Amino acid sequence: MSNAPGARVEADLCLSMNRWGGSPLLMILDASFTSVGLGYFHSVVPAVQRFRTWGRCSSLRDLQDADLDSLRIFWKNQRSWEVARGAASYLVRLQEDRSLAEERDALACWAHESRPDRWREDPIGMVKGVGISTFQYLRMMGGVDTAMPDKIVRRVVERALREAGWEMNIDGDLALIDAVRHIGKASGYRSADICWMCWLIQ
């Protein structure tokens, strides 16, 4: 953790729902662009920043109604946009159904009610292109202290357990999420802290 001093700051932004200035739209784009596996800091972050300066789409409702061709000037991958628009459409419906004041409330509501062990049956989990890592990352940005079981987190956690001489089951995504939680309890860190640490020291 000492090699990733920014991990706690990034985790705090997630857990307070203040990534990307607290914009659910930009958080969904972040998770959707990340889903295709390109470099986060070199590809995803600049693309979301370019989109933010565009100014023609500022809400989840705007995104679900936007013309796909106009969006692809910021990010070419069509699957990412299908993920983003599918998630946005569900959160817009959730906001209406629950009479929630803001889109942020809809994201938080979904994040806290969703469960990784049932992600395949979840309305956002069922959006084509959403895997458990995208699902978990979006939950993190919705204020839930959890981990994203991607290959980077797995690699760093495997190494840390090996160096510490700990025996812990991390076979499968759910086991890895649970292992990060146990490591956090033993070390005094949150799952989100450990997750960001893994990404920053990769």
N, C-alpha and C positions, 0 to 999 in steps of 0.2 A: 504493500500500500504506500510505503514511503517513496516508491518510484513513480507514483501516480498522484501527485498532490492535488490535481484537479478533480479526482474521482468524487470526493464528497460534494464539491460544488455542483457538478453535473447531476449527481443523485438528488441533491436538494431541489434542483430545478425540476426534475421529474416528479418528485414526491409532492411538491407544492403546486404542480401543474403549471409551471412557468417556463417550460421549454418553449423556445420560439415566441417569447413574450406572452405566453399563455394562450396562443391561438390554436384552437382545436384543428382548424384547417391545416395549418403548417405542421402540427404534430402528426396528423394523418398522412400528409405528404411525406414527411420524414420516414415514418414506418413503412409506407408503401414503396418508396424508392429504395430503402434499405433491403427490401424483400428480395431483390434480384441478385444480391451478393456482390455488388460493385463496392469499391473503396468508400468508406463512409466519409472520412474527412476530405478526401480529394474529389469525390464525385457527388455524393448525396448532399452534403452541406452547401456547396456552391450552387447546386441546382435549386434547392429550397430558397436560398438567399435571392437568387435571380427571380424566382416566382414571387417572392414577397414584394419586390420593387415594381412588379407589373401593375398592381393596383386595380385590375378589372375583376378580380375574384377574391372576395374577402370573407366568405362564410361557407359553411358546409352546404347550405342550400344553393349558393352560387356554383359550387363545384359540381353538384349532382346535375345541374342544368346546363353546364358549360359545354361548348363544342369541343370534341376531343381533338380535332386537328389543331385548334388554336392552343391547346394545352401542350401538345407534343413538341412545341418549339423549346420548352424548358426541359423536357425529359422524354426521350424517344420511345422508351419501352411501354408498349400498350398495356401489358399485363399490370404494370404498376398503376396505371391510371384506372384500370378496372377494379383493382384492389381499393384504391383511394375513393372512387366514386361509390363502390358498393358499401364501404364502411360509412361514408358520409351519408348515404341514403338511409341506412339503418338508424344512425344517430339523429337525423332529422325527424324520422318517424317516432323515435323514442322520446325526443323532446316534446313532440306534439301529444303523444299518448299519455305522458306523465305530467303534462302541463308544467314543464320545467322552464325556468326563466331564461336560461342561456344555453348555448351549445356546449360550453364548458361543463355545465351541470349534467348534460346527457352523457358526455364522455366519462365523467367521474362515476355516474350512476352505473353505466355499463361496466367500467373497469372493476368496480368493487363487487358487482353481482356476478361477474363471469368467473369461471373456474378453469384452470389449465387441464384438469383431468377430464373435462367435458368440452374441450375447445372445438372438437369436430362437430358438435351439435349446437354450438353457439351461433347466433345470427351473423356475427362478424367472422367467426371461424369458418362458416360455410361459404363465405365469399370466395369465388374462384381465385386462386393465387395466394390466399392467406394460409401460411403454415403456423406452427406453434411459436416459432421465433418472432414472427411479425405480430402475432396475437399477444405474446408476452411483452414485447416492447411497447405496444400501444397501451397495455394495462399499466406498465410502469409510468408512461407519460400521463396516464389518467389518475396517478396518485397512489398506485398500489406498490408496496415494497416487495418486489419479486425479482426474478432473474430471467434473462432471455437465453435459452439453451442453444446458442449458436456454436459454430465450430471454434471460434476464438475463445469463448468462455470455457468450453470443454477442454481445450488444449492447456490453458493457463491453470485451471482447477486441477487437471490431471497432474501437471508438473508440481503444483504446490502440495498436493496430497502425497506425491511420491517423495518429495524432499523432506516433508514433515514426518514421514513414516506412518501416515494414517491409512487405515483400511476403511474405505467407504464406497458403497455401491453408487456408481454414476452411469450404469448401463441404462440407456434410454433417456429421453428428454425429461420426463417427470422425475426420474431419480436424480438427474443433474440439478434440476430446480430445487429439489428437497435438500440435496447435499450442500448447495450454496447457502440455503437457509440455516442448516446446522453449523456450517463453518462460521457463518455470521454470528450465531448465538455464542459459539465458543470463543470468538475473537473480539466481540464487541462491535462488529460492523454490521450494517444492514445489507440485505441481499443486493439492493441497488448500488451500494458503495462497491461491493465486490465485482458486480457486473461491469460497472464503468472502469474500475481498476483494470480488469482484464482487457478491455478495449484500448485503454490508454497505454498499456505497456506491451501490447502485442508486437 
